[in-house]
């Protein structure tokens, strides 16, 4: 469903560029991505992308792609957003990761929260919010009925320029019972950014710092009890679908999160292929001294990697299309099985992109091309670190793929043959 056909909401705020199109915002992202290639070292040293890059993203409308139009956003949808993520990941993996995992969660907010919360959360227009899936810290009731949050939440990609933070925590039990889960969103003034990122193998510039709450306060309508973001049932509709009339604000949350990682993995692999192509045109073989592009072995290695990356790109674009199409079919169509199936496609996309880099490009690029700071070396480190992310290295292989089979065959969790 095209958001361009939706009627304007009463009191809606116009976006900065009402005539901006999906194609144009993707073109802008691709142009910006080309400027990121030569800034990767400084981004790693800083541990997040530069203030002028942040300003350029804002001016290009990148922080409003998924924000509803009634709040000054462009509401361009998941397919457009994933193309932007892929483009930025191709230019600089760290920058692409930080942008994507900050801006993507406008979709979850616009889907799950009621109008009163959305009006406050999206009041600034631009929206950046890291989200973590592992429960940390604790929450207790405030006298006014809201929540008081304490604790440190690590791996908050996008935090340096964030307007909000989405996290999961446990509710302190007053009677000694089992702790309960709380999903919440907190404005920037309720938490502190810690200077603790940049020591990992890769994605050193992804702005994945920890944030700390010390008596942070959030109103009751900024939280959901007994809810995890990856397990929300959308088959009965969502507040966002009813509020905005856009089917994409009623889609599966797990698969939308994994589409982000898959799009980034494809972009990163394309960046490695770009660097390898430069070597094909400029370097000669060791023994025969012919340009690599004319050597049969290098032709084979390049062709194999290019084919794998093109296949991964086609698959992630098709998965994004299926995600949007399933939304358009109505809430009941986005079952848990459908959500999990799309998530498993994303897992295979990530594996294919990684194998192209790790199995073909990195080992044949030559030792001088994989020294510290070289583009292929950096991408190899970044993609290695991508695999350590809980949503890719733990959640998908150990949980989502098995759950998909269980749901498909109607097998209860914990059942054995």
Buried (B, 14 or more C-beta within 10 A) or exposed (E): EEBEEBEEBEEEBEBBBEEBEBEEBBEBBBEBBEEBBEBBEEBBEBBBBBEEBBEBBBEBBBBBBBBBBBBBBBBBBBBBBBBBBBBBBBBBBBBBBBBBBBBBBBBBBBBBBEBEBBBBBBEBBBBBBBBBBEBBBBBEEBEEEBBBBBBBBBBBBBBBBBBBBBBBBBBBEEEEEEEBBBBBBBBBEBBEBBEEBBEBEBBBBBBBBBBBBEEBBBBEBBBBEEBBBBEBBBBEEBBBBEBBBBBBBBBBBBBBBBBBBBBBBBBBBBBBBBBBBEBBEEBEBEEEEEBBBEBEEBEEBBEBBBEBBBBBBEBBBEBBEBBBEBBBEEBEBBBBBBBBBBBBBBBBBBBBBBBBBBBBBBEBBBEEBBEEEBBBBBBBBBBBBBBBBEBBBBBBEEBBBBBBEBBEEEBEEEEEE
